[in-house]
Amino acid sequence: MTIRAVDFILGGPQGGGLETSSQVLTWAFARAGYGVISDREYFSNIRGRHSYIHAETSAFELPRALRYPIHLLAAMDAETVFTHFGDLAQGSYLVYNVGEEKSNFAAIPSMEVELRERLRSMFPGIGVDGTLGSLVKYMGSRGVTPVGLDYASILSNAQREAGIVASQVSRYVSAILIGAVAALTGLGEDYVSYGLARRFQRKELYNHNLYIARSVMSQVKSKFGSPLALEKSSIGHGELLVASGNDAVAMAKIVGGLRYQSYYPITPAADESFTLEEYESIHGDGFDSEVVVLQTEDELAAVNSAIGAALSGARSATATSGPGFDLMVEGLGWAGMNEVPVVVTYYQRGGPSTGQPTRGEQSDLLSSVFASHGEYPRIVIASGDHEEAFYDAVDALNYAERYQMPVIHLVDKFLANTIASMPVPDPSKTKIDRGKLTGNVTGNYKRFDMSSPISPRAFLGQAVMWYTGDEHDEVGHITEDSEARIRIYEKRMRKLEIADSEIPEERRATYYGPEDADFLLLGWGFVKGAALSAMSELSAQGLRGAYLHVRVFSPYPSKLVAGILSRFKPDRIIAVEHNYEAQAARLARMNTGVEVERSILKFSGRPIYTDELVRAVKSVLSGSRREVLSYGA
């Protein structure tokens, strides 16, 4: 018997090799033709606290969101089992270390106090004495099959047989999880070998990991078979690209002609710049890319150096997260005043202040739309999945130069750190639009020429020009004349009207579902995947809903959104967002006059899961006005 999709969690201590296990399995499943999505949830410490990978691999679709309960939990340590045992479905499988059966949850120092107290309250009622062995026995009685492996014995054999140095052997626990998951899901050894080869360039590391994974696969299969074997893939994609959201944006910037990227390290934005650094020089058939990537001393320097690069003619961007963006705001306003085409890729995480630096949120939307004092035009784009992130990143560079204004590209932490299989982007669907340029200039160059809202742009060195943070005339000289102020102010603001008229509304908001749907979910960003998955499940249950995905918040697609919202009764429109205030719903009201009265919100730092969204939608349709979601460790 085979199944169509497997949901699983790999858990262990931060820094224990968990990400390696996830990468290898993701590449292996994708190589076998399956769709994969995996989200990494981790503490903000460097090493030791509990971390996990929540993933789904599917034989019939490219997964868009994650769900509970799961079919398989593979644990590096006892804390993982104590944390996630409640996530396992009946008939599921638990891979754990029998050498830790005497471990007691009360003695695990890295465990959150709140979780420990919940377990302390729960265990006596279900007959668990606090040890891992007792919990495993309880789970066995609840329909979960324990797959106990002696990790120490496996590693000891590998040390002896594969020649692994004794001091290094503990680093190979990740290979045990890889072998166990591969065996239970029926993943072939060739695909595991492919995944390991992608991850480990050094032959020695590849051989050691393959030896352990292969021995575990044999051990597990001989005793349990492959009860979670996936059916043959029917997805039908000839090629799949496996990438994180960070990677998708970085690749798009290279394709989109980026020449300068600045950054100051911050989670979860930094990975994008690391990818750019790795591929900063690429040359192929008809394609050349040379990107200067500069790590600056802080975010103020990052945005200001990106502004300087843009003024000199380079396609320019910076990447940051909440606290870093706040430091960039003054520079952003300067760019708005001086009509500088600069892109800020803004990775949203939990705030305020340092907040939850490794957790996700969508609480920076209003901050992006209104950031910095005074009024100036800016374009704000928010991507909903990996494919959108790719094309949006290219568009952001084009919009910045076409309309000569800052562009803020919002990406959720959920999207940034989620690795997914996606269709290979088609470069023919992209273009490079550098906007209105002027060549070498003779005579008196007017950088802010008043003859049109968008002035011909010369680069530093091509002409004499002036830039200042003060109000200025069309040459760039400071002026406080009242009439001049009005003229240059209106010139700047009219550029946003032009962008509003030129960027198709259908590109800025997308409606998914039947035209005569009974209710509407209104969302943005990474909500898209969970919303579309929930729509499918609700439709199968006879509830005909639709999803309106807003992708550009400035200039807002007012006419399109207003028209769609007007088709639904007020109590049948539900905002779905990762923040407390339903910020996108507030912008919808501001731009359309329609108040969205119902909401489903999640601000725990974890993504919205399909199953909890389905339950919440039913609750709202039954009369609830506000649902706050909380599932996820």
N, C-alpha and C positions, 0 to 999 in steps of 0.2 A: 504494500500500500504506500502511495506517495501523497504528499500534501502540496498545496499551492504556494504557501508562504510560511516562513519561520521567523518569529520574533524572538530575539535573544539578548541577554545582557552578559557582558564580560566585566568582572569587577575585581578590584585589587587596590593596593596602595599606590598613591601618586608616585610616579617615577619608577614603578616596578616593571615596565615593559608592556603595559596595557595597550598603549597606542600602537605599538608594533604589532600586537596580535590583531588589532582591528584593521590596520592597513593591509596586512597579509591576507586576512580573510576577505576583506572587501575586494581586493584585486583578484583573489582566487574565484570568488562567486561571480564577479563581473566577467572574468575570463571564460567562465563556464556558461555565460549567456544570461545570467540572472540579474534582475534589478536589485540594487542595494541602496539603503540609506542608513547612516549611522551617526548618532549624536554623541558627543563626548561631554560628560558632566564631571567637573572636578573642582576641588577646593583651590583656593588661591595660594596655598603654600607650595613650596618647591617639591617637597618629598614627604611621603608618609601618610597623609590623610586619604580617606576613601575616595576613589575615583571609579567611574564606570563608563562603559560604552553600551549604549542602547541601540540596537540595530534591527532592521528587517531585511530579509532577502526574499525576493518574489520570483515565481516562475511565470507570472502572467502580466506583470506591469512594472513600470519604474516607480517604486514606492515614493509617495509624496510626504508621508507623515508617519509617525510612530504610534504604537498602540499598546495597551495592556489588556489582559494579562499576557505573559510571555510563555513561550514553549520551552525555553532552555536558559538556565543560569549556569555560567561557568565561572567558578570562584577561585581566585588566587589565594584568598585568605578567609579566615573565619568571619571577619567583620562583614565581608560581602554577603555571606549567607544570612547573618543576623539582620542586615539592612534590607535585603531584597526577597526574603523567603515569601513574603505576602504577595509578591508580584507574579508568582508562578501559577499557571492554570492547572486544573486537574488533568492528569495525563501528561504532564510535562516532565523534564529531566533536570536534575541537579548534579553538576560536576563539582566535586569538592575534594579536599585533601584529608584523607583518613588520619593522617598524622596530627591533625588539629582537633580531633573529636573531643578531647578533654578541655579545649579552650572554653573559657567562660566569658560571656559578653561583658560582665561587670569588671573584668580585668583588662579590657582592651582600652588603652589610654587615648587612642586617636578618635574614639567614637564620640559623637556629639552628645552632650549631656541630655538634651531633650529626647533623643532616640533611646538612650539608655534607660531613661525613666519610663518611656512608653513600654519598652520590653519588660522592665521590672514589674510593671503593672499587669502586663498581658500574660506572661509565661505561667504563673501559678494557675491561672484559669484554664490553660490548655495542657497542663501536665508536663511542661518543659522545665527541667531543673536548672536551666541557664547555660548548660554546656552545648557545644556544637553537636555532639553525638546524640544528645537527647532531642535537639531540634530536628535533626535529620530523621530520627525515628518517628517523630510526630508528623513530619511532612510525608514520610512513606505511608502513614496511615490515612493521609488526605489525598492520596492518588498521585503523588510525585515519586518518580523513580530515582533513587539516589545512585549516582555513578561515582562511587568512591575510588579514588586513585591514591597510591602512596607516592606523593611527589618526591620525597627524599630518596626512595628506592629508584625511581625513574631517573633522577638526576645522578645518583651514584653510579648506576649502570652506564649512563651516557658518559660520565667522566672516565670510567674505566674503558669502555668499548670505543668511544669516539675520540678519546685523547683530549678531553677538555681540561684545562687547568683548574685545579681544585678551587682556587680563590675566585674563579669566574663562573662556576657552574650554577650558582644560585640565580644568575641573570637570565637563565634559560627557562624560567617558569612559564613565560609567555608561549613557548613552543608547546607546552603541555596543553594549554587551552586551545591552541590552534588544532592540535591533533584530535582532541576530544570533540570539538565542534565539527570538524571535518568528518569524523567517523559517524557521529549521530545524524548528520544531515546528508550523508551519502556523497560528500564532495570528493571527487577523485584525487588521487595522489598527484597526478600531473598538474592539476590546478593549484594544489598547495605548493608544489615545487615552483610553479610560476610566481606565485605571490611572494614566496621567500626570496626568489632570485631578484624580484623587483626591489625588495626591501634591503637585501644584504649584497653589497657589491663585493665584499671580501669573501673569497671562496671558503675560507675556514669557517666564518660565521654561518654562511649558507649551509655548509655540510653539517655543522653541529646542530643547527635548528632543524634541518630536515631529518636527521637521525632521530631526534627526540619526537618530533611530530609523527614520523612514520611508526615508531615503536608504540606510541600512545594510540594511534589509529588502529593498529593491529590488536592491541589489548582490549580496546573498547568494542571494536566490531565483533571480536570473538565471543564476548560475553553479552552484548546488548544488541548487536546488529546495527542497522541504520534506521531506527524507528521514525526519524524526522526527515527522511529522504524527500527531496523536492522532485516534483514531476518534471518532465522535460520542458525546457523553457519555450514559451510561445510568444515572447515579447517581440521578436521580429526585427530588432535593430542589428544591422550588420556590424556596426562598431559602437562602442560605448566609451565615453570619457569618464574616468573616475577622478573626482576633484573635490576639494573643500570649497566653501564659498570664497575664502581668502584667495585660493588658487585661481578660481574662475575670474575674479576681478583683476588679479595680476596678469593673467594671460590676455584678458581683454585690453588692458592698458597697453600691452606690447603691440597687439594687433592694431589698436587705435592710434598708434603713433606717439605714445608718450616718450618724452626725451628727458624729463627730470622728475624725480620723486624724492621728497624729503620726508623724514619721520623721526619721531622720538619714541623709543620702545614703550608700548602699552598694550595690554590685553584687551580685546582679542584682535587688535588691528595689526600688530607687528608682523604676523605671519605673512601678510600680503607683501610687505616690503622685503622680507627674507626671500620670498619666491622671486621677486623682481631682481634682487641681488644675484640669485643663482643663474638667472637667464638674462643678464643685463646686456649681453652681446650675442645676437642671433643673426646668422646669415644663411639664406637659402635661395631657392629658385625665385627670383623676383621679389625677395623680401629681405630687408636689412633692418635691424633694430639695434640701436645703441642707446641704452638708458643709463643716465647717471643717477645713482641712488645714494643719497647722503643722509647719514644719521647725525642729526644736529644735537646741540646741548640741551635743548628743551623745545616745547611745542611752539613758543613764540618765534624762535628762530626757524622752526620747520615751516610754518605758514609764511613767514616773511621771506624766506629764501625761495619758496615756491612762487611767491608773487614776483620776486626779482627775476627768476628764470622765465616766467611768463612774459614779463615786460621785454626781456631780451629776445623773445621769439620762440622759445622752447615750449612745446606742449607740456604742461606742468601740473603736478598734483601732489597732495600730501594725504596721509592716512592717519587717523587717530580714533580715540574713543572719548567718552563723556568728559572726564576731567581735562584731557588734552584739548578737546574742542573748546571748552570754556576759556582756556588760555589763548586760543587762536582767534577769539571773537573780535578783538580790537583790530587785528590784521585783516579779518574778513570784512569789517566795515570799511577799512582803508581801500581794500580791493573793490568794494562796491562803489565808493566815491570816485575811484580812478578807473573804473570800467575795465578791471583786470580779469582776463579769462583764466581763472584758477579753479581746480577741482579739489574739494575736500571729501575724501571717502570716510564716512562717519560710521564706525562700528558701534552699535548701541549695546550697552551692558547695564547691569543693575545699578541704579543710583539711589539717592543723591550722594554727593561727596564720593568717597571711594566705593561706597555701597557694597555691591557684590561683584567684584571685578572679573570673576570668571563665570558669572551667570548672565542669562539673557534677559532683555526687557525691551519694550518699545516706548519708553517714557521720554524720549528726546525729540519727539516730532515737533511739538510746539516750539521748543528751543531752537530747532533748525529753521523753522519758518520765520521766527521773529528775532533771531539772534543779532546782537549788536544794536547800539543806540542809533536813533535816527531811522530814516526810511531809505531803502535802496533795493533795487530789484535783485532777486536771486532765484535760481531754479532749484527745486528740491525734488529729488527722485528717490523712491523707495522700492527695492527689489524684493520679489516674493519667492524666488527659487534660484537655483544655480544658473539655469539658462537665462532667466531675466537678468541676473547679476552680470552675466557676460555682456549681453547686448546693451544694458543700461550703462555699464562702465564706458563703452565706446561712445554712446550717445552723450554722456556727461562731458567728455572731452570735446565733442563737436558743438554741443550747445554753448559751452563756455566761450568758445572762440567765435561762433556765429553771432551770439548776442552780446559778447564782451561783458560778461558778468560772472560772479562766482556761482559755481554749481556745487550743491551739497548732495552727495550720493549716500543715502542711508542703507545700511546693511545690518540686520540683527546679528547678535552674537550666535543665535541658533543657526542661522544660515552660514555664518563665517566658519564655525567649527564643525559643521555637519559635512561629512563626506558622502557623496552620492554618485550614482551612475547616471549620466546624462547624455543626451544626444550630442554628437560631436558638433560644435558650433560651425556654422557655414560662413567663412570669411566673405563670400560674395554678397551676403546680406548686410555687410558693414561698409561704411565709406568714411573717408576723412574729409571733413568740411572745416576749412581753416577760416571761413568767414571773409569779411571785407578787409583785404590787405592792400597796402600801397607799397610800391617799390621804393627805390632810393628817392629821396625827396629833395627838391631844390626849392629855394626860397623860404618863405615863412610857413612852416608846417603847423597846422592846427590839430593837435591831438584830439580835441573834443569839438571838432568842426560842427557848427550848429546847422549846417545845411540838411542834415538827416539825423534821426535818433541814433543810428549806429554809424559811427565815424570811421573813415578809412584808418587802418591801424599800421603804424610803422614801428619797427623794433628799435630798441636802444642802439645807438650807433648809426642808424640810417638818417637821423635828423636831429636837430636840436629840439628838445621838448622838456616840459616841466611837469613834475608830479608833486602834489602836496595833499596833506590831509584836510586842509582848509577848503572852503568853497572856492571855486576857480572859474575863470572865463574859458573860452574855447581854446585858448592857447595853453592854459594851465596855470596862469598867474592868479594869485590870490585876489579875490574880490568880495566885498560885502555890499555891493550895490544891490538894492532891493529888486530892481527889474532883471538884472543879470542873474540873480539868485533864482528867480522864478523860471527863467528860460532854461538854465542848465539843469535845474531840479526836474522840470518836466521832460527835458530831453532824456535824462537817465531813466525815469519811470516809464516812458513810452516804449522802451525796449522790451519791457515785460508784456506790454500789450501786443507787440509784434510777435513775441514768442507764443503768446496765447493764440494768436490767429494762425500761426504757421505749424505748430505741433498738433497733429490731429488729436482730437479728444479721445478717439478710440485707442490711441496709443497711451493715453494717460489714465484710462480706467477701462476695465474689461468686465463684461457681464457673463457669468457662467450659469447655465440652467435654462429651463423652459421659460418661454415668454409669459406664460400664464401661471407661473409658480405661486404657491400659496403664502410663502414667506420669503424674506430676504436677509441674508447675512451680509453685513458691511464690514470689510476688513482690509488689511494691508500687510505688507512685509511677509514674514514667515508664517503668518496665519493662513496664507493661501493654501498650503498643502493640507493642513488639518481640516480646513473648511471644505475643500473639494472632496476629500476622503469622507468626511461626515455627510456631505450631500449624497454621495453614492449610497451610504448605509441607510440614511433616512429615506431615500427614494425606494430602496428595496423593502422598507417597512411601510410604504404607502404615503410618506410625507414628502410632498413635492416642493422642494425649496430651490433657491438660487443664491449665488454668491456674487457680490459686486466687489471687485478688487481694484482699489485705488492705487495707482502707481506713481503719479506725479501730483504733488501737493502745491507746487507753485511753478507755473501758473495752474490754478485749480480748474479741473474740467467741470465747471459749474453747470453748464447747460445739460450735459450728458447725465451727470449724477442727479441733478434735480428732476430730470425727466424720468429716470428709473425709479427714484424714491417716490415720486408722485403716483406710481402705479400700485403702491402697496399701502394698506391701512397702517396707521402709526404703530399699532400694537403687533404688527407683523414684520417690523424692521428691527433687526438685532445687531448691534455693534459687537464685534469680536476683536479684542485687542489684548496686548500684553502690557497694560498699564492700569492705573487706578481710576483715572479720570475719563477714560474713553476719549482720548485726545483727537483721534481721527473723526469721531462723531461730532466733536465740538467744531472742527474745521468744516465739516459738512454743513452744520447749521449756519456757520458764519458765511459760507459761500453760496448756500442754496436756500436758506430760510427754513429748512426742514429740520425739526428736532427729532433726534433718534432717542426714543424713551427707554428702550430695552437694551441691556448689555450683558455680555458674557466676558468676564475679565480674568486675567491671570497675571499676577505679579510676584510669584514665589521664586522666580529665577529659572524655572523649568519650562520647557515648551508645552504647548497645548497638545494633548493627545487626542486621537480621533474618538476613542470610546468615551472619554469624559465630555467632549464637545457634543457628541450625540445625546448624551443624557441631559446636558445643560440646555440644549435647544428644545428638547421635549418639555423640560421644566418651564422654560420661558413661554412656550406655546400654550402651556397650561395656566399661565397667569403670573409667573414670577417676573419681576421687573429687572432684577440684577442677580447674576450668578457669579460667584467668585470661585475659580477652580484652584485646586491645590495638589493634585496628584503628582507623585514623583519624589524620589529620595534626594 
